[in-house]
């Protein structure tokens, strides 16, 4: 093997190594940033979904006079959304999904969009006036309302 062919082969091998290392460097910079963006988008989707549940709870309270009880409260809310004529008529405009290609579905409203899609936790404190509730996402620290402070009624902890 002469010197020119050896230098050519060495240049090709080193060029491939440089391209591989450049790709690895690019992925090591962009990959974690992409994960952060995806996590932020998922947090935004969960908070939007919780906001929709809050709106449904407000409509339930305005119609029925109080919030649903702790036991079966979210199931009562879904049943209300499916049977109340006003909510059937305006539910899709009031409780809009975050993504435009998604459709309004009362059954999925009480579940988190974050995999594995746990059900939101709902607790009512009916010993105070006005009644207050706590709606929590079990996967994060996000919550709406409080069980102790009436000033936190319908207020998310991220707002």
VEXDREN-2710 file (C-alpha; in Angstrom, 1 decimal):
% VEXDREN-2710
k/r/px/py/pz
1/UNK/0.0/0.0/0.0
2/UNK/1.5/3.3/-1.0
3/UNK/1.4/6.4/1.1
4/UNK/-1.2/8.2/-1.0
5/UNK/-3.8/5.4/-0.7
6/UNK/-3.0/5.0/3.0
7/UNK/-3.6/8.8/3.6
8/UNK/-6.8/8.6/1.6
9/UNK/-8.1/5.7/3.6
10/UNK/-7.0/7.4/6.9
11/UNK/-8.8/10.6/5.8
12/UNK/-12.0/8.7/5.0
13/UNK/-11.9/6.9/8.4
14/UNK/-11.2/10.1/10.3
15/UNK/-14.0/11.9/8.3
16/UNK/-16.5/9.2/9.4
17/UNK/-15.3/9.5/13.0
18/UNK/-15.7/13.3/12.9
19/UNK/-19.2/13.1/11.5
20/UNK/-20.2/10.5/14.1
21/UNK/-18.8/12.6/16.9
22/UNK/-20.5/15.7/15.6
23/UNK/-23.8/13.9/15.5
24/UNK/-23.3/12.5/19.0
25/UNK/-22.5/16.1/20.2
26/UNK/-25.6/17.5/18.5
27/UNK/-27.8/14.8/20.1
28/UNK/-26.3/15.4/23.5
29/UNK/-27.2/19.0/23.3
30/UNK/-30.6/18.9/21.6
31/UNK/-31.9/15.7/23.2
32/UNK/-32.2/16.9/26.8
33/UNK/-33.6/20.2/25.7
34/UNK/-36.2/18.4/23.6
35/UNK/-37.2/16.4/26.7
36/UNK/-37.6/19.6/28.7
37/UNK/-39.9/21.1/26.0
38/UNK/-42.0/17.9/25.9
39/UNK/-42.3/17.9/29.7
40/UNK/-43.4/21.5/29.7
41/UNK/-46.0/20.8/26.9
42/UNK/-47.3/17.9/28.9
43/UNK/-47.6/20.0/32.1
44/UNK/-49.5/22.6/30.0
45/UNK/-51.9/19.9/28.8
46/UNK/-52.5/18.6/32.3
47/UNK/-53.1/22.1/33.7
48/UNK/-55.5/22.9/30.8
49/UNK/-57.4/19.6/31.5
50/UNK/-57.6/20.5/35.2
51/UNK/-58.9/23.9/34.2
52/UNK/-61.6/22.2/32.2
53/UNK/-62.6/20.1/35.2
54/UNK/-62.6/23.4/37.2
55/UNK/-65.0/24.9/34.7
56/UNK/-67.2/21.8/34.8
57/UNK/-67.3/21.9/38.6
58/UNK/-68.3/25.6/38.5
59/UNK/-71.1/24.8/36.1
60/UNK/-72.2/21.9/38.3
61/UNK/-72.2/24.2/41.4
62/UNK/-74.2/26.9/39.6
63/UNK/-76.8/24.4/38.4
64/UNK/-77.1/22.1/41.4
65/UNK/-76.3/24.6/44.2
66/UNK/-73.3/22.8/45.6
67/UNK/-70.2/20.8/44.4
68/UNK/-70.4/17.0/43.9
69/UNK/-69.6/14.9/47.1
70/UNK/-66.2/13.4/47.6
71/UNK/-67.5/9.9/47.0
72/UNK/-68.2/9.5/43.3
73/UNK/-67.8/13.2/42.8
74/UNK/-66.0/13.0/39.5
75/UNK/-68.3/10.3/38.3
76/UNK/-71.3/12.6/39.2
77/UNK/-69.6/15.4/37.3
78/UNK/-69.3/13.3/34.2
79/UNK/-72.9/12.2/34.5
80/UNK/-73.9/15.8/34.9
81/UNK/-72.0/16.7/31.7
82/UNK/-73.7/13.9/29.8
83/UNK/-77.2/14.6/31.0
84/UNK/-77.6/18.3/31.6
85/UNK/-79.1/19.9/28.5
86/UNK/-77.2/23.2/28.9
87/UNK/-73.9/21.3/29.2
88/UNK/-74.7/19.1/26.2
89/UNK/-75.3/22.2/24.2
90/UNK/-72.4/24.3/25.3
91/UNK/-70.0/21.7/26.7
92/UNK/-67.8/21.5/23.6
93/UNK/-67.4/25.3/23.5
94/UNK/-66.9/25.7/27.2
95/UNK/-64.5/22.8/27.8
96/UNK/-62.2/23.0/24.8
97/UNK/-59.4/20.6/24.4
98/UNK/-55.9/22.1/24.1
99/UNK/-55.1/20.5/20.8
100/UNK/-57.4/21.6/17.9
101/UNK/-57.6/18.0/16.5
102/UNK/-59.0/16.6/19.7
103/UNK/-62.7/16.4/20.4
104/UNK/-64.6/17.1/23.6
105/UNK/-65.3/13.9/25.5
106/UNK/-66.9/14.1/29.0
107/UNK/-65.6/10.6/29.9
108/UNK/-62.0/11.5/29.4
109/UNK/-62.3/14.9/31.2
110/UNK/-61.4/13.5/34.6
111/UNK/-58.2/11.7/33.5
112/UNK/-54.8/13.3/33.2
113/UNK/-53.4/13.4/29.7
114/UNK/-50.0/12.4/31.2
115/UNK/-49.3/8.7/30.7
116/UNK/-50.4/6.3/32.3
117/UNK/-53.4/8.7/32.5
118/UNK/-54.3/8.5/36.2
119/UNK/-57.6/9.9/37.4
120/UNK/-57.6/13.3/39.0
121/UNK/-58.1/13.2/42.8
122/UNK/-61.1/15.2/44.0
123/UNK/-62.0/16.0/47.7
124/UNK/-64.8/18.2/49.0
125/UNK/-64.8/20.0/52.3
126/UNK/-68.5/20.7/52.9
127/UNK/-68.0/21.7/56.6
128/UNK/-67.1/25.3/55.5
129/UNK/-69.3/27.9/53.9
130/UNK/-68.8/28.3/51.0
131/UNK/-68.0/24.7/50.2
132/UNK/-64.5/24.2/48.9
133/UNK/-62.8/21.4/47.1
134/UNK/-59.3/20.2/46.2
135/UNK/-58.6/18.8/42.7
136/UNK/-55.1/17.2/42.4
137/UNK/-53.1/15.7/39.7
138/UNK/-51.7/12.5/41.3
139/UNK/-48.5/12.6/39.1
140/UNK/-47.4/16.1/40.1
141/UNK/-47.9/18.8/42.7
142/UNK/-50.5/20.6/40.6
143/UNK/-53.8/21.3/42.3
144/UNK/-56.8/23.5/42.1
145/UNK/-58.4/24.7/45.3
146/UNK/-57.7/24.0/48.9
147/UNK/-59.4/22.1/51.8
148/UNK/-58.5/24.8/54.3
149/UNK/-58.6/28.2/52.6
150/UNK/-61.8/29.6/51.0
151/UNK/-59.7/32.2/49.2
152/UNK/-58.1/29.4/47.1
153/UNK/-61.5/28.3/45.8
154/UNK/-61.2/27.6/42.0
155/UNK/-57.6/28.8/42.0
156/UNK/-54.7/26.7/40.7
157/UNK/-51.4/26.6/42.6
158/UNK/-49.6/27.6/39.4
159/UNK/-51.6/30.7/38.8
END
